[in-house]
Amino acid sequence: MIRLARNGKKKHPHYRIVVLEKSKRRDGRYIDMLGHYNPKTNPASIHLDKEKYDFWIGKGAQATDTVKSFLGKIE
């Protein structure tokens, strides 16, 4: 599963875009980090390694709707 893992302190979120098992916790140990997302900047900053993303999608990983929406914003 490709999804967001929350970092940052209270009321100042910062997210990592990670690959992890679907049954793991949101902030549990991840297999690979693909990028990061900071919603507090204006506009929100998104960094996503497309090569790694394509590799994991090819392996059968499924991205959440939020992560899928980032692809449209990056291109």
PLY file of the C-alpha trace (Angstrom):
ply
format ascii 1.0
element vertex 75
property float x
property float y
property float z
element edge 74
property int vertex1
property int vertex2
end_header
0.00 0.00 0.00
1.28 3.49 -0.83
-0.03 6.01 1.68
0.83 8.92 3.98
2.57 8.58 7.34
2.21 11.58 9.65
5.22 13.37 11.13
5.60 16.72 12.77
4.37 18.15 16.00
0.87 18.97 17.16
-1.03 21.21 14.71
2.00 21.28 12.37
1.67 18.15 10.25
4.24 16.93 7.78
3.70 13.69 5.91
5.94 11.07 4.33
4.72 9.17 1.29
5.59 5.57 2.12
5.12 1.97 1.01
3.96 -0.42 3.73
1.83 -3.48 4.36
-1.88 -2.69 4.36
-2.38 -4.17 7.84
0.33 -2.01 9.49
-0.34 1.10 11.58
-0.40 4.49 9.88
2.93 5.49 11.40
4.39 1.96 11.61
7.59 0.72 10.05
7.58 1.24 6.31
9.30 -0.62 3.48
10.33 2.39 1.38
9.92 6.17 1.48
8.87 7.71 -1.84
8.68 11.38 -0.90
7.11 13.93 1.41
4.16 16.32 1.59
3.90 19.54 3.58
0.37 21.00 3.62
1.36 24.04 5.74
3.25 25.84 2.97
1.41 27.99 0.46
1.04 26.28 -1.99
1.50 22.86 -0.39
4.89 21.33 -1.22
4.93 17.83 -2.65
8.01 15.82 -3.53
7.46 12.36 -5.02
10.06 10.09 -6.63
8.17 8.93 -9.73
10.64 6.16 -10.55
10.15 4.53 -7.16
6.38 5.10 -7.39
6.20 3.37 -10.78
8.38 0.52 -9.48
6.05 -0.18 -6.55
2.90 0.16 -8.67
4.45 -2.40 -11.02
5.00 -4.71 -8.06
1.27 -4.54 -7.24
1.13 -1.82 -4.58
-2.08 0.20 -4.47
-1.99 3.93 -3.80
-4.59 5.71 -1.70
-6.83 8.32 -3.32
-4.83 11.13 -1.67
-1.52 9.89 -3.06
-3.08 9.40 -6.51
-4.25 13.02 -6.44
-0.65 14.17 -5.90
0.35 12.81 -9.31
-1.92 15.31 -11.04
-0.44 18.18 -9.04
3.16 17.24 -9.79
2.85 16.87 -13.56
0 1
1 2
2 3
3 4
4 5
5 6
6 7
7 8
8 9
9 10
10 11
11 12
12 13
13 14
14 15
15 16
16 17
17 18
18 19
19 20
20 21
21 22
22 23
23 24
24 25
25 26
26 27
27 28
28 29
29 30
30 31
31 32
32 33
33 34
34 35
35 36
36 37
37 38
38 39
39 40
40 41
41 42
42 43
43 44
44 45
45 46
46 47
47 48
48 49
49 50
50 51
51 52
52 53
53 54
54 55
55 56
56 57
57 58
58 59
59 60
60 61
61 62
62 63
63 64
64 65
65 66
66 67
67 68
68 69
69 70
70 71
71 72
72 73
73 74
